[in-house]
Amino acid sequence: MPTKKGERNVDEAFLRAADGVPLAFASRRGIYKLFWIFVIASVLGVILEVAYGWVTHGQYESRSGLVYGPFNPVYGIGGVCMTCGLSRIAPKHAVISFAVAAVIGSAVEYACSLAQELAFGSVSWEYGDLPFNLNGRVSLLYACFWGILGCGWIYVGYPAVMRLIDRIPFTLGRMLAWILAVWLLADAAISIAAVYRMAERRYGVPATNV
């Protein structure tokens, strides 16, 4: 099927449920929709982690991955990967969707942890004290959490997000996407600098500028 320049012909999501009732309208996911999925998943991930910390520890803890704004890129990347990886599986195989979501989420988490350690010599999470962990970066328990999150996203969150996104006029959505992309890039640059400085401080390197 021909597509506009700059868009990928990605599989349609949620054509029909097992009973033949459409879960959501058929829609191609171009680069702008994938970007909005990244942003929304980043925010939802922070909200879920804050709520989890409040329930388990009884206190508020910031779980943002960037310095400014409630964004966690790990969840954003996970949301995009799960959307693309589960769109064909979900309508027919809930159990397989859970397993695939667990694998995708764990792979994203492992890759992000490894990238941070290789680049900055630091880690933001460590599961070495949990059973069935892999190098302390992922564990079976959190893989199951990823499976639950993936199913919740692909069956409930994603259809609702798609309905919301498709109500935004294309021109307005594209303009807002570019503004937000510039913001996130600047935010990521500052956040990377902060993590780099944190690693320097750990090794006793004095600050040389403001």
Rosetta silent file (secondary structure, phi, psi, omega in degrees, C-alpha in Angstrom):
SEQUENCE: MPTKKGERNVDEAFLRAADGVPLAFASRRGIYKLFWIFVIASVLGVILEVAYGWVTHGQYESRSGLVYGPFNPVYGIGGVCMTCGLSRIAPKHAVISFAVAAVIGSAVEYACSLAQELAFGSVSWEYGDLPFNLNGRVSLLYACFWGILGCGWIYVGYPAVMRLIDRIPFTLGRMLAWILAVWLLADAAISIAAVYRMAERRYGVPATNV
SCORE:     score description
SCORE:     0.000 S_00000001
   1 L     0.000  128.837 -178.007    0.000    0.000    0.000 S_00000001
   2 L   -67.201  145.427  178.932    1.511    3.362   -0.956 S_00000001
   3 L  -128.771  161.102  176.309    2.347    5.730    1.885 S_00000001
   4 L   -67.452  154.792  177.941    3.263    9.389    2.151 S_00000001
   5 L   -60.934  136.082  179.134    6.899   10.325    2.102 S_00000001
   6 L    89.314   -3.701  178.087    8.413   10.104    5.558 S_00000001
   7 L  -113.374  147.879  177.546    5.878    7.587    6.806 S_00000001
   8 L  -102.328  144.233  178.388    6.353    3.880    7.224 S_00000001
   9 L   -82.458   80.875 -176.830    3.759    1.363    6.253 S_00000001
  10 L   -86.159  151.181  179.411    3.451   -0.147    9.715 S_00000001
  11 L   -53.982  141.404  175.381    1.007   -2.939   10.474 S_00000001
  12 L   -68.516  140.085 -176.854   -2.489   -1.799   11.399 S_00000001
  13 L   -95.569  137.005  173.381   -3.149   -2.128   15.111 S_00000001
  14 L    53.752   64.853  178.405   -6.093   -3.989   16.541 S_00000001
  15 L   -65.046  -52.740  178.304   -8.053   -4.888   13.431 S_00000001
  16 L  -154.701  148.617  174.389  -10.585   -6.977   15.337 S_00000001
  17 L   -79.397  178.233 -176.305  -10.945   -8.715   18.658 S_00000001
  18 L   -61.091  -30.258 -179.590  -11.668  -12.425   18.897 S_00000001
  19 L   -88.076    5.456  176.038  -15.440  -11.761   18.768 S_00000001
  20 L    87.375    3.481  179.666  -15.101   -9.688   15.628 S_00000001
  21 L   -92.233  126.343 -179.336  -15.737   -6.306   17.276 S_00000001
  22 L   -60.922  132.999  175.766  -13.167   -3.634   16.348 S_00000001
  23 L   -82.108  -30.271  178.809  -11.106   -2.501   19.321 S_00000001
  24 L  -161.346  158.717  179.937  -10.029    0.638   17.535 S_00000001
  25 L   -66.218  148.280  178.493  -10.200    2.084   14.085 S_00000001
  26 L   -67.688  132.754 -177.660   -7.544    0.904   11.623 S_00000001
  27 L  -154.433  133.046  173.888   -4.771    3.443   11.440 S_00000001
  28 L   -73.683  147.803  179.037   -1.215    3.547   10.131 S_00000001
  29 L  -106.710   98.537  176.127    1.377    4.679   12.634 S_00000001
  30 L   -80.893 -176.253 -175.746    3.605    7.297   11.052 S_00000001
  31 H   -62.767  -34.062 -178.944    6.598    8.900   12.704 S_00000001
  32 H   -70.045  -40.729  178.024    4.482   11.551   14.427 S_00000001
  33 H   -65.993  -39.752  177.572    2.170    9.014   16.033 S_00000001
  34 H   -63.382  -36.499  177.838    5.137    6.968   17.210 S_00000001
  35 H   -64.279  -45.158  179.834    6.616   10.124   18.717 S_00000001
  36 H   -64.954  -35.711  175.117    3.407   10.885   20.613 S_00000001
  37 H   -61.348  -43.078  177.669    3.307    7.288   21.825 S_00000001
  38 H   -57.979  -47.839 -177.525    6.869    7.746   23.105 S_00000001
  39 H   -64.719  -48.652 -176.757    5.933   10.926   24.976 S_00000001
  40 H   -64.916  -42.387  178.129    2.713    9.574   26.471 S_00000001
  41 H   -64.409  -35.460  177.528    4.318    6.282   27.511 S_00000001
  42 H   -61.502  -42.094 -179.228    7.196    8.244   29.102 S_00000001
  43 H   -72.741  -44.494 -179.713    4.758   10.208   31.246 S_00000001
  44 H   -61.708  -36.771  178.340    2.546    7.233   32.117 S_00000001
  45 H   -62.035  -41.218  178.171    5.621    5.276   33.202 S_00000001
  46 H   -64.321  -44.204  179.986    6.597    8.016   35.652 S_00000001
  47 H   -60.411  -44.421 -179.697    3.055    8.156   37.052 S_00000001
  48 H   -64.413  -42.785 -179.605    2.974    4.390   37.544 S_00000001
  49 H   -67.309  -38.523  177.318    6.388    4.300   39.228 S_00000001
  50 H   -63.822  -44.051  178.708    5.498    7.171   41.566 S_00000001
  51 H   -63.351  -40.613  178.923    2.241    5.423   42.486 S_00000001
  52 H   -63.385  -42.664  178.136    4.127    2.143   43.017 S_00000001
  53 H   -64.658  -37.003  179.122    6.653    3.859   45.272 S_00000001
  54 H   -66.922  -42.052 -178.346    3.874    5.502   47.266 S_00000001
  55 H   -70.257  -41.605 -173.981    2.031    2.207   47.772 S_00000001
  56 H   -84.780  -31.675 -176.424    5.122    0.137   48.626 S_00000001
  57 H  -116.418   -9.633  178.453    7.161    2.695   50.609 S_00000001
  58 L    70.518   22.231  179.603    4.544    5.223   51.693 S_00000001
  59 L  -147.255  156.972  179.718    6.486    8.185   50.332 S_00000001
  60 L   -83.693  130.701  176.298    6.786   10.248   47.191 S_00000001
  61 L  -133.514  129.517  177.013    9.862    9.611   45.066 S_00000001
  62 L   -69.285  125.195  178.996   10.601   11.280   41.754 S_00000001
  63 L  -114.101   19.221  178.661   10.981    8.599   39.090 S_00000001
  64 L   -68.664  146.687  178.355   11.585   10.908   36.137 S_00000001
  65 L   -95.499  -11.079  178.726   14.428    9.980   33.823 S_00000001
  66 L  -119.722  159.756 -175.674   15.091   13.561   32.694 S_00000001
  67 L   -66.613  -44.616 -175.510   15.880   16.668   34.718 S_00000001
  68 L  -112.075  124.158  176.276   12.917   18.741   33.559 S_00000001
  69 L    93.620  156.873 -177.497    9.426   17.334   33.233 S_00000001
  70 L   -84.266   65.338 -177.135    7.788   13.983   34.109 S_00000001
  71 L  -120.854  134.818  173.251    9.485   11.969   31.365 S_00000001
  72 L  -127.901  102.891 -175.192   11.167    8.569   31.578 S_00000001
  73 H   -58.841  -25.569  179.441   12.618    7.576   28.182 S_00000001
  74 H   -60.195  -44.539  178.669   12.851    3.898   29.206 S_00000001
  75 H   -71.473  -33.289  177.296    9.064    3.686   29.264 S_00000001
  76 H   -63.329  -46.830  177.594    8.792    5.751   26.096 S_00000001
  77 H   -63.819  -42.369  178.346   11.053    3.382   24.197 S_00000001
  78 H   -60.893  -41.017  179.075    9.244    0.429   25.743 S_00000001
  79 H   -62.545  -43.335  178.701    5.875    1.823   24.688 S_00000001
  80 H   -65.174  -45.988 -178.747    6.971    2.269   21.077 S_00000001
  81 H   -63.774  -40.825  179.711    8.571   -1.192   20.910 S_00000001
  82 H   -69.344  -37.244  177.938    5.539   -2.869   22.464 S_00000001
  83 H   -60.589  -46.246 -179.355    3.151   -1.041   20.168 S_00000001
  84 H   -72.842  -33.715 -175.359    5.026   -2.239   17.095 S_00000001
  85 H   -83.465  -24.515 -173.859    5.702   -5.716   18.482 S_00000001
  86 H  -107.006   -7.416 -172.066    2.266   -6.564   19.890 S_00000001
  87 L   -59.819  -34.538  179.516   -0.158   -4.989   17.413 S_00000001
  88 L   -87.293  -28.504 -174.739   -0.635   -8.199   15.411 S_00000001
  89 L   -80.486  -40.568 -168.672   -0.400  -10.626   18.343 S_00000001
  90 L   -55.967  -44.827 -175.550   -2.705   -8.966   20.860 S_00000001
  91 L   -61.697  -19.617 -173.576   -6.128   -9.453   19.206 S_00000001
  92 L  -117.389  -27.354 -169.894   -5.720  -13.251   19.149 S_00000001
  93 L  -135.106   91.051 -178.761   -3.196  -14.342   21.787 S_00000001
  94 H   -68.207  -41.350 -178.380   -3.336  -12.693   25.227 S_00000001
  95 H   -65.884  -44.265  178.173   -0.922  -15.166   26.827 S_00000001
  96 H   -64.541  -36.875  177.721    1.616  -14.801   24.023 S_00000001
  97 H   -60.070  -41.830  177.808    1.210  -11.030   24.251 S_00000001
  98 H   -59.909  -46.907 -177.769    2.147  -11.190   27.942 S_00000001
  99 H   -65.013  -44.393 -179.406    5.267  -13.241   27.174 S_00000001
 100 H   -65.378  -40.851  178.167    6.337  -11.026   24.266 S_00000001
 101 H   -62.422  -39.335  178.228    5.759   -7.873   26.325 S_00000001
 102 H   -62.720  -40.874  179.971    7.905   -9.331   29.129 S_00000001
 103 H   -69.275  -45.743 -179.049   10.718  -10.029   26.670 S_00000001
 104 H   -62.595  -48.680 -179.569   10.468   -6.638   24.943 S_00000001
 105 H   -61.249  -42.474  179.108   10.340   -4.698   28.207 S_00000001
 106 H   -65.580  -39.387  179.120   13.246   -6.635   29.696 S_00000001
 107 H   -63.745  -42.776  178.225   15.313   -6.161   26.538 S_00000001
 108 H   -63.894  -44.870 -179.404   14.700   -2.397   26.589 S_00000001
 109 H   -62.926  -42.954  179.753   15.505   -2.207   30.304 S_00000001
 110 H   -63.816  -46.446 -177.723   18.699   -4.241   29.893 S_00000001
 111 H   -62.737  -41.962 -179.693   19.852   -2.188   26.887 S_00000001
 112 H   -67.099  -40.617  178.132   19.236    1.137   28.666 S_00000001
 113 H   -64.183  -44.327  179.748   21.047   -0.033   31.809 S_00000001
 114 H   -64.284  -42.560 -179.741   24.013   -1.303   29.799 S_00000001
 115 H   -61.909  -42.481  179.669   24.196    1.887   27.720 S_00000001
 116 H   -64.573  -42.199 -178.488   24.238    4.068   30.849 S_00000001
 117 H   -68.028  -40.632  179.495   26.959    2.002   32.498 S_00000001
 118 H   -67.064  -36.905 -176.008   29.148    1.916   29.382 S_00000001
 119 H   -82.027  -37.183 -171.136   28.757    5.641   28.766 S_00000001
 120 H  -125.049   -5.632 -178.957   28.904    7.008   32.317 S_00000001
 121 L    69.837   24.406 -179.790   30.028    4.191   34.596 S_00000001
 122 L  -136.405  164.197  176.049   26.805    4.394   36.614 S_00000001
 123 L  -133.698  152.536 -179.727   23.493    2.576   36.894 S_00000001
 124 L  -103.103  -14.356  175.587   20.031    3.778   37.860 S_00000001
 125 L  -150.113  154.772 -176.416   18.653    0.412   39.014 S_00000001
 126 L  -152.073  121.944 -175.409   20.144   -2.858   40.195 S_00000001
 127 L  -110.963   25.623 -176.462   18.324   -6.166   40.754 S_00000001
 128 L   -62.304  -22.257 -178.925   21.250   -8.238   41.970 S_00000001
 129 L   -89.013   -2.045  179.481   19.437   -9.108   45.213 S_00000001
 130 L   -96.723  146.839  177.763   16.419  -10.547   43.370 S_00000001
 131 L   -69.829  153.350  177.364   16.216  -14.182   42.232 S_00000001
 132 L    57.200   47.641  176.049   16.449  -15.007   38.520 S_00000001
 133 E  -102.164  158.564  178.919   18.176  -11.752   37.584 S_00000001
 134 E  -116.825  103.806 -179.152   20.451  -11.213   34.589 S_00000001
 135 L    56.274   21.608  179.256   23.587   -9.257   35.510 S_00000001
 136 L    74.483    0.786 -175.743   21.452   -7.288   37.932 S_00000001
 137 L   -91.022  -33.977  177.749   19.904   -5.352   35.032 S_00000001
 138 E  -138.349  161.838  178.146   16.656   -7.309   34.676 S_00000001
 139 E  -146.664  163.822 -179.633   14.880   -9.930   36.751 S_00000001
 140 H   -62.547  -39.220  179.949   12.024  -12.375   36.385 S_00000001
 141 H   -59.555  -49.264 -178.147    9.840  -10.352   38.752 S_00000001
 142 H   -75.242  -22.507  171.276   10.185   -7.151   36.741 S_00000001
 143 H   -64.052  -40.414  176.707    9.856   -9.086   33.490 S_00000001
 144 H   -65.184  -38.749  175.902    6.422  -10.141   34.742 S_00000001
 145 H   -60.672  -42.338  177.347    5.671   -6.502   35.566 S_00000001
 146 H   -61.954  -38.977  177.824    6.638   -5.606   31.996 S_00000001
 147 H   -61.617  -43.065  177.987    4.295   -8.316   30.732 S_00000001
 148 H   -65.683  -45.140  178.952    1.414   -6.885   32.743 S_00000001
 149 H   -61.835  -40.904 -179.746    2.218   -3.336   31.655 S_00000001
 150 H   -62.773  -43.447  178.754    2.476   -4.420   28.026 S_00000001
 151 H   -66.854  -42.502  177.382   -0.923   -6.105   28.077 S_00000001
 152 H   -60.606  -39.273  179.287   -2.469   -3.152   29.895 S_00000001
 153 H   -67.908  -50.193 -170.795   -0.973   -0.810   27.328 S_00000001
 154 H   -75.033  -26.838 -179.604   -1.869   -2.719   24.183 S_00000001
 155 H   -93.285  -30.011 -174.958   -5.414   -3.665   25.255 S_00000001
 156 H  -118.610  -55.638 -173.972   -6.467   -0.530   27.141 S_00000001
 157 H   -66.478  -48.359 -174.757   -3.978    2.322   26.916 S_00000001
 158 H   -62.569  -46.983  177.364   -3.026    2.190   23.261 S_00000001
 159 H   -58.611  -39.467  179.041   -6.577    2.203   21.804 S_00000001
 160 H   -66.531  -40.785  179.064   -7.470    5.157   24.051 S_00000001
 161 H   -64.842  -40.754  179.382   -4.285    7.003   23.080 S_00000001
 162 H   -63.231  -40.680  177.975   -4.941    6.386   19.392 S_00000001
 163 H   -63.066  -38.274  179.555   -8.441    7.805   19.669 S_00000001
 164 H   -68.589  -46.686 -177.558   -6.990   10.870   21.395 S_00000001
 165 H   -62.963  -41.113 -176.409   -4.147   11.345   18.913 S_00000001
 166 L   -73.189   -6.827  173.185   -6.370   10.993   15.877 S_00000001
 167 L   -86.577  -13.845  179.626   -8.565   13.829   17.132 S_00000001
 168 L   -80.130  126.917  175.768   -5.636   16.242   16.920 S_00000001
 169 L   -54.994  139.985 -172.997   -5.487   18.089   13.589 S_00000001
 170 H   -57.932  -44.934 -178.274   -2.468   16.859   11.667 S_00000001
 171 H   -62.941  -45.179  178.724   -0.887   20.307   11.237 S_00000001
 172 H   -64.628  -43.997  179.929   -1.313   21.177   14.917 S_00000001
 173 H   -62.012  -39.824  179.046   -0.081   17.761   16.006 S_00000001
 174 H   -66.837  -41.237  179.764    2.994   18.031   13.807 S_00000001
 175 H   -65.261  -45.952  178.847    3.823   21.521   15.093 S_00000001
 176 H   -63.517  -35.882  179.099    3.400   20.490   18.737 S_00000001
 177 H   -62.923  -42.608 -179.763    5.494   17.383   18.088 S_00000001
 178 H   -67.363  -40.686  178.272    8.411   19.459   16.794 S_00000001
 179 H   -61.880  -46.220 -179.375    8.199   21.894   19.714 S_00000001
 180 H   -68.039  -33.902  178.456    8.134   19.038   22.195 S_00000001
 181 H   -63.884  -42.805  177.873   10.936   17.217   20.349 S_00000001
 182 H   -62.999  -42.108  178.425   13.210   20.261   20.674 S_00000001
 183 H   -60.531  -47.243 -177.371   12.321   20.503   24.374 S_00000001
 184 H   -66.758  -36.635  177.004   13.065   16.823   24.970 S_00000001
 185 H   -63.743  -44.132  177.682   16.367   16.981   23.101 S_00000001
 186 H   -65.114  -41.854  178.391   17.493   19.945   25.196 S_00000001
 187 H   -62.101  -41.859  179.220   16.223   18.222   28.344 S_00000001
 188 H   -65.366  -39.678  179.505   18.079   15.032   27.405 S_00000001
 189 H   -62.730  -44.243  178.168   21.305   16.965   26.772 S_00000001
 190 H   -65.116  -40.606 -179.158   21.111   18.611   30.209 S_00000001
 191 H   -65.822  -40.387  177.537   20.240   15.291   31.830 S_00000001
 192 H   -63.599  -41.266  177.508   23.180   13.535   30.154 S_00000001
 193 H   -62.389  -38.431  179.431   25.483   16.309   31.361 S_00000001
 194 H   -65.848  -42.569  178.793   24.126   15.867   34.889 S_00000001
 195 H   -65.940  -39.144  178.110   24.729   12.109   34.826 S_00000001
 196 H   -62.002  -43.412  179.486   28.232   12.681   33.448 S_00000001
 197 H   -67.175  -35.419  178.072   28.991   15.163   36.227 S_00000001
 198 H   -60.858  -41.530  178.474   27.600   12.714   38.797 S_00000001
 199 H   -65.450  -41.292  177.795   30.078   10.101   37.580 S_00000001
 200 H   -61.858  -43.855 -178.876   32.935   12.631   37.759 S_00000001
 201 H   -62.544  -37.248  179.353   31.977   13.638   41.290 S_00000001
 202 H   -61.756  -33.545 -178.990   31.938    9.994   42.354 S_00000001
 203 L   -95.311   11.761  173.585   35.561    9.686   41.220 S_00000001
 204 L    79.517   17.440  178.097   36.623   12.911   42.918 S_00000001
 205 L   -80.362  120.149 -177.883   36.939   15.063   39.786 S_00000001
 206 L   -70.436  151.823  177.409   36.361   18.725   40.787 S_00000001
 207 L   -69.647  143.514 -179.109   33.874   20.870   38.906 S_00000001
 208 L  -115.611   -2.912  178.961   35.420   23.266   36.386 S_00000001
 209 L  -154.734  174.761 -176.373   32.363   25.366   35.471 S_00000001
 210 L   -65.038    0.000    0.000   28.949   26.392   36.746 S_00000001
